[in-house]
Amino acid sequence: MRSLKDKLLLIYHLLYKSYGKQNWWPVDKDYHRKMGTDPREEIVIGAILTQNTAWKNVEKALENLKNAQALSFEGILNMPIEKLQELIRPAGYFRLKAKRLKEVVGALTPVDKVKTIGREELLSINGVGRETADVILLYAGERPFFVIDAYTRRIVNRVLSVDGSYEDLRGFFETNLPKDVELYKEFHALLDEHAKRFCRKAPVCEGCPLTELCEYSQKGLK
């Protein structure tokens, strides 16, 4: 019988085989090269904008910031909050998120702080919850903190019957996986891709690459 650790790694390999490399978190490197700005700043900004909304809405807000030549910490800090609100309106909760952006960007300037800031200190910043903190630490800071989102929780609950608090699940992944930043990035992105294709709120089990491993699916087949 496979251990949970073996099953977790097998899930990663099956998803990677099915979907390929995801290259997440997406940033516009050409824009930052042209503007002389740091791509990590886009990750931090995107991490705030994506709270409680779909990524397609975040993309519209990021595009607005690029068009205003303001997709940077400096651009956010120097912009009047009313204008910032209008530019990020597509991401929803634009008044709240504009305020959060100002606070988070101010606390993380210069952006090299993402390499050294403690997780608890990051969580103490207004507007930064556990998921947002781990996104910033993993994708901008290149540090081994596994991101738990609703998609990840849904999949491990269905496939492995594993559940718990945010910290329980983060500990589950970090204990059972090698401390590998690139692995963490890819696995998180692959889980999200799988949740969108098959492991939806109403699961689509036919054709799912995890069917043989999935306890939820196996129960349904009995």
C-alpha positions as CSV (number, residue, x, y, z in Angstrom):
1,M,0.0,0.0,0.0
2,R,1.3,3.4,-0.9
3,S,2.1,5.9,1.8
4,L,0.5,9.4,1.8
5,K,3.9,10.8,0.9
6,D,4.2,8.4,-2.1
7,K,0.6,9.2,-3.2
8,L,1.3,13.0,-3.0
9,L,4.3,12.7,-5.2
10,L,2.4,10.4,-7.6
11,I,-0.3,13.1,-7.9
12,Y,2.3,15.6,-8.8
13,H,3.8,13.4,-11.5
14,L,0.4,12.4,-13.0
15,L,-0.7,16.0,-13.2
16,Y,2.6,17.2,-14.7
17,K,2.3,14.4,-17.3
18,S,-1.2,15.5,-18.1
19,Y,-0.8,19.3,-18.2
20,G,2.9,20.0,-18.5
21,K,4.8,22.9,-17.0
22,Q,2.5,25.7,-15.8
23,N,5.2,28.5,-15.4
24,W,3.2,30.1,-12.6
25,W,3.2,32.9,-11.3
26,P,2.8,34.8,-14.7
27,V,4.6,38.1,-15.1
28,D,5.3,40.3,-18.1
29,K,9.0,40.2,-18.2
30,D,9.2,42.3,-21.4
31,Y,7.3,45.1,-19.6
32,H,9.6,45.1,-16.7
33,R,12.7,45.0,-18.9
34,K,11.4,48.0,-20.8
35,M,10.4,49.9,-17.7
36,G,13.4,48.9,-15.6
37,T,11.1,47.6,-12.9
38,D,11.2,44.3,-10.8
39,P,8.9,41.4,-11.9
40,R,8.6,40.4,-8.2
41,E,6.6,43.6,-7.6
42,E,4.0,42.4,-10.1
43,I,3.7,39.2,-8.2
44,V,3.0,41.0,-4.9
45,I,0.5,43.3,-6.6
46,G,-1.2,40.4,-8.3
47,A,-1.4,38.5,-5.0
48,I,-3.5,41.3,-3.5
49,L,-5.6,41.8,-6.6
50,T,-6.5,38.1,-6.9
51,Q,-8.2,38.0,-3.5
52,N,-11.8,36.9,-3.9
53,T,-11.9,37.1,-7.7
54,A,-11.0,35.1,-10.8
55,W,-7.6,35.6,-12.4
56,K,-9.1,36.8,-15.7
57,N,-10.3,39.9,-13.7
58,V,-6.9,40.4,-12.2
59,E,-5.4,40.4,-15.7
60,K,-7.6,43.3,-16.7
61,A,-6.5,45.3,-13.7
62,L,-2.8,44.5,-14.3
63,E,-3.2,45.5,-17.9
64,N,-4.6,48.9,-16.8
65,L,-1.7,49.4,-14.5
66,K,0.7,48.6,-17.3
67,N,-1.0,51.0,-19.6
68,A,-0.6,53.7,-16.9
69,Q,3.1,52.7,-16.6
70,A,2.4,52.0,-12.9
71,L,2.9,48.2,-12.5
72,S,5.5,48.7,-9.8
73,F,5.8,49.5,-6.2
74,E,6.8,53.1,-7.0
75,G,3.8,53.4,-9.4
76,I,1.4,52.2,-6.7
77,L,2.8,54.4,-4.0
78,N,2.9,57.6,-6.1
79,M,-0.6,57.2,-7.6
80,P,-3.5,59.0,-6.1
81,I,-5.7,56.4,-4.5
82,E,-8.8,57.5,-6.5
83,K,-7.0,56.8,-9.7
84,L,-5.6,53.5,-8.4
85,Q,-9.2,52.5,-7.6
86,E,-10.3,53.1,-11.1
87,L,-7.4,51.2,-12.7
88,I,-8.0,48.1,-10.5
89,R,-11.8,48.2,-10.6
90,P,-12.0,45.0,-12.8
91,A,-10.5,43.0,-9.9
92,G,-13.5,43.9,-7.7
93,Y,-13.5,45.3,-4.1
94,F,-11.4,48.1,-5.7
95,R,-11.6,50.6,-2.8
96,L,-10.5,48.0,-0.3
97,K,-7.8,46.5,-2.6
98,A,-6.4,50.0,-3.4
99,K,-5.9,50.6,0.3
100,R,-4.4,47.2,0.8
101,L,-2.0,47.7,-2.1
102,K,-0.8,51.0,-0.7
103,E,-0.2,49.3,2.7
104,V,1.4,46.1,1.5
105,V,3.6,47.8,-1.1
106,G,4.8,50.3,1.5
107,A,5.6,47.6,3.9
108,L,7.6,45.5,1.3
109,T,9.6,48.4,-0.2
110,P,12.3,47.7,-1.3
111,V,11.1,44.4,-2.9
112,D,14.1,42.5,-1.6
113,K,12.2,42.3,1.7
114,V,10.3,39.4,0.2
115,K,13.5,37.3,0.7
116,T,13.9,38.1,4.4
117,I,10.6,39.1,6.0
118,G,9.3,36.6,8.5
119,R,5.9,35.0,7.7
120,E,4.4,36.3,11.0
121,E,5.6,39.8,10.2
122,L,4.1,39.5,6.7
123,L,0.8,38.3,8.2
124,S,0.7,41.3,10.5
125,I,0.3,43.7,7.5
126,N,-3.3,44.7,6.9
127,G,-4.8,42.8,4.0
128,V,-2.3,39.9,4.1
129,G,-3.9,36.5,5.0
130,R,-2.2,33.1,5.0
131,E,-2.7,32.3,1.3
132,T,-1.6,35.8,0.2
133,A,1.5,35.6,2.5
134,D,2.5,32.2,1.1
135,V,2.0,33.4,-2.5
136,I,4.4,36.3,-1.8
137,L,6.9,34.1,0.0
138,L,6.9,31.4,-2.6
139,Y,6.6,33.2,-5.9
140,A,8.2,36.5,-5.1
141,G,10.6,35.5,-2.3
142,E,11.5,32.1,-3.8
143,R,11.1,30.5,-0.4
144,P,9.6,27.0,0.3
145,F,6.1,27.8,1.6
146,F,3.3,25.8,0.1
147,V,0.2,27.7,-1.0
148,I,-3.1,26.3,0.1
149,D,-6.2,27.5,-1.7
150,A,-9.7,26.3,-2.2
151,Y,-8.8,24.2,-5.2
152,T,-5.9,22.4,-3.3
153,R,-8.1,21.8,-0.3
154,R,-10.8,20.3,-2.5
155,I,-8.5,17.9,-4.3
156,V,-6.6,16.5,-1.3
157,N,-9.9,16.0,0.5
158,R,-11.4,14.1,-2.4
159,V,-8.3,12.2,-3.6
160,L,-6.6,11.5,-0.3
161,S,-9.4,12.1,2.3
162,V,-7.0,14.7,4.0
163,D,-8.5,17.8,5.5
164,G,-7.8,20.3,8.3
165,S,-7.0,23.9,8.9
166,Y,-4.9,26.0,6.5
167,E,-1.8,25.4,8.6
168,D,-2.6,21.7,8.9
169,L,-2.7,21.3,5.1
170,R,0.4,23.5,4.5
171,G,2.2,21.3,7.0
172,F,1.0,18.2,5.2
173,F,2.5,19.3,1.9
174,E,5.7,20.7,3.4
175,T,6.3,17.5,5.5
176,N,5.6,15.1,2.6
177,L,7.4,16.9,-0.2
178,P,11.1,17.8,-0.7
179,K,11.9,21.4,0.2
180,D,12.0,22.5,-3.4
181,V,10.7,25.9,-4.4
182,E,10.2,25.0,-8.1
183,L,8.3,21.8,-7.1
184,Y,6.0,23.8,-4.8
185,K,5.3,26.4,-7.6
186,E,4.5,23.8,-10.2
187,F,2.4,21.6,-7.9
188,H,0.3,24.5,-6.7
189,A,-0.3,25.6,-10.3
190,L,-1.1,22.0,-11.4
191,L,-3.6,21.5,-8.7
192,D,-5.4,24.7,-9.7
193,E,-5.4,23.6,-13.3
194,H,-6.8,20.2,-12.4
195,A,-9.5,21.7,-10.3
196,K,-10.6,23.8,-13.2
197,R,-10.7,20.9,-15.6
198,F,-11.9,17.9,-13.6
199,C,-12.1,18.4,-9.8
200,R,-14.8,21.1,-9.9
201,K,-17.4,21.7,-7.3
202,A,-19.4,19.1,-9.2
203,P,-16.5,16.7,-10.1
204,V,-16.0,15.4,-13.6
205,C,-14.5,12.0,-12.9
206,E,-14.6,10.6,-16.4
207,G,-11.1,11.0,-18.0
208,C,-9.6,12.4,-14.8
209,P,-5.9,11.4,-14.5
210,L,-6.2,10.8,-10.8
211,T,-9.2,8.4,-10.9
212,E,-7.2,5.3,-9.8
213,L,-5.8,7.2,-6.8
214,C,-8.9,9.1,-5.9
215,E,-10.8,7.8,-2.8
216,Y,-13.9,9.9,-3.7
217,S,-14.0,8.4,-7.2
218,Q,-13.4,4.8,-6.0
219,K,-16.3,5.1,-3.6
220,G,-18.5,6.2,-6.4
221,L,-17.4,3.2,-8.6
222,K,-18.2,0.7,-5.9
